[in-house]
Amino acid sequence: MDAVSPVMPGSESIEIVLGKDQPEYLPLPCVYLDATSRPMVTRWRFSEEERAAIAAGADLVFTQLTFGFPFQPIHLQVVGRDEMPQLVE
């Protein structure tokens, strides 16, 4: 599974890349939706092997490092390559 750009159709001008020029990290294209609550949207693309495994019943496992702080809400969804994700308020 790879993080991909554009995160949302037409979002190239407002995307930032976390971890850019930091070799110890994988670059993560993202879009911050507003300055108040700072929701961040990323887009991930499955490889053909991952798609086949999911179609055969494999699960998606999500790990979030909290470093002892409260768990942050997340929203996972499936959208087509050119579709706009449903944005959570």
C-alpha positions as a Markdown table, in Angstrom:
| # | Residue | x | y | z |
|---|---|---|---|---|
| 1 | Met | 0.0 | 0.0 | 0.0 |
| 2 | Asp | 1.4 | 3.4 | -1.0 |
| 3 | Ala | 0.5 | 7.0 | -0.2 |
| 4 | Val | -0.4 | 8.7 | -3.4 |
| 5 | Ser | -1.0 | 12.2 | -4.8 |
| 6 | Pro | -3.3 | 13.9 | -5.6 |
| 7 | Val | -4.9 | 13.3 | -2.3 |
| 8 | Met | -8.2 | 14.7 | -3.6 |
| 9 | Pro | -8.9 | 15.6 | -7.3 |
| 10 | Gly | -7.6 | 19.1 | -7.9 |
| 11 | Ser | -5.8 | 19.3 | -4.5 |
| 12 | Glu | -2.2 | 19.5 | -5.9 |
| 13 | Ser | -1.9 | 23.2 | -5.1 |
| 14 | Ile | -2.7 | 22.8 | -1.4 |
| 15 | Glu | -1.0 | 19.5 | -0.8 |
| 16 | Ile | 2.0 | 19.3 | 1.5 |
| 17 | Val | 4.4 | 16.4 | 1.9 |
| 18 | Leu | 5.2 | 15.3 | 5.4 |
| 19 | Gly | 8.7 | 13.7 | 5.7 |
| 20 | Lys | 9.9 | 15.3 | 2.5 |
| 21 | Asp | 13.7 | 15.4 | 2.3 |
| 22 | Gln | 13.9 | 13.3 | 5.5 |
| 23 | Pro | 15.4 | 10.0 | 4.4 |
| 24 | Glu | 14.4 | 8.2 | 7.6 |
| 25 | Tyr | 10.7 | 8.7 | 6.7 |
| 26 | Leu | 8.5 | 7.8 | 3.7 |
| 27 | Pro | 7.1 | 11.0 | 2.1 |
| 28 | Leu | 3.4 | 11.4 | 3.0 |
| 29 | Pro | 1.3 | 13.7 | 0.7 |
| 30 | Cys | -1.6 | 15.2 | 2.6 |
| 31 | Val | -4.1 | 18.0 | 2.7 |
| 32 | Tyr | -5.0 | 19.9 | 5.8 |
| 33 | Leu | -8.7 | 20.9 | 5.4 |
| 34 | Asp | -8.8 | 23.9 | 7.8 |
| 35 | Ala | -6.7 | 25.7 | 10.3 |
| 36 | Thr | -9.0 | 25.2 | 13.3 |
| 37 | Ser | -9.3 | 21.5 | 13.9 |
| 38 | Arg | -6.6 | 20.5 | 11.4 |
| 39 | Pro | -8.2 | 17.4 | 9.9 |
| 40 | Met | -5.6 | 15.8 | 7.6 |
| 41 | Val | -6.5 | 13.7 | 4.6 |
| 42 | Thr | -4.2 | 11.2 | 2.9 |
| 43 | Arg | -4.9 | 8.7 | 0.1 |
| 44 | Trp | -3.5 | 5.2 | -0.2 |
| 45 | Arg | -3.4 | 2.8 | -3.1 |
| 46 | Phe | -3.3 | -1.0 | -2.8 |
| 47 | Ser | -1.1 | -3.1 | -4.9 |
| 48 | Glu | -2.7 | -5.8 | -7.1 |
| 49 | Glu | -1.6 | -8.4 | -4.6 |
| 50 | Glu | -3.2 | -6.5 | -1.7 |
| 51 | Arg | -6.4 | -6.0 | -3.7 |
| 52 | Ala | -6.5 | -9.8 | -4.4 |
| 53 | Ala | -5.9 | -10.6 | -0.8 |
| 54 | Ile | -8.7 | -8.2 | 0.4 |
| 55 | Ala | -11.1 | -9.6 | -2.3 |
| 56 | Ala | -10.3 | -13.1 | -0.9 |
| 57 | Gly | -11.2 | -12.0 | 2.6 |
| 58 | Ala | -8.0 | -10.5 | 4.1 |
| 59 | Asp | -8.4 | -7.7 | 6.6 |
| 60 | Leu | -6.9 | -4.2 | 6.7 |
| 61 | Val | -5.0 | -3.6 | 10.0 |
| 62 | Phe | -4.6 | 0.0 | 11.1 |
| 63 | Thr | -1.9 | 0.8 | 13.7 |
| 64 | Gln | -1.9 | 4.3 | 15.4 |
| 65 | Leu | 1.0 | 5.3 | 17.6 |
| 66 | Thr | -0.6 | 7.3 | 20.5 |
| 67 | Phe | 2.5 | 7.6 | 22.7 |
| 68 | Gly | 0.3 | 7.4 | 25.7 |
| 69 | Phe | -2.1 | 10.1 | 24.6 |
| 70 | Pro | -5.8 | 9.6 | 23.9 |
| 71 | Phe | -6.7 | 7.9 | 20.7 |
| 72 | Gln | -7.6 | 10.3 | 17.9 |
| 73 | Pro | -10.7 | 9.7 | 15.8 |
| 74 | Ile | -10.1 | 8.3 | 12.3 |
| 75 | His | -12.3 | 7.7 | 9.3 |
| 76 | Leu | -11.4 | 5.0 | 6.7 |
| 77 | Gln | -13.3 | 4.8 | 3.4 |
| 78 | Val | -13.0 | 3.4 | -0.1 |
| 79 | Val | -13.2 | 5.7 | -3.1 |
| 80 | Gly | -12.3 | 5.4 | -6.7 |
| 81 | Arg | -9.0 | 6.8 | -8.0 |
| 82 | Asp | -10.7 | 10.0 | -9.3 |
| 83 | Glu | -13.4 | 10.3 | -6.7 |
| 84 | Met | -13.5 | 12.9 | -3.9 |
| 85 | Pro | -13.5 | 11.4 | -0.5 |
| 86 | Gln | -16.4 | 12.1 | 1.9 |
| 87 | Leu | -15.0 | 14.8 | 4.2 |
| 88 | Val | -15.7 | 14.5 | 7.9 |
| 89 | Glu | -16.6 | 17.7 | 9.8 |
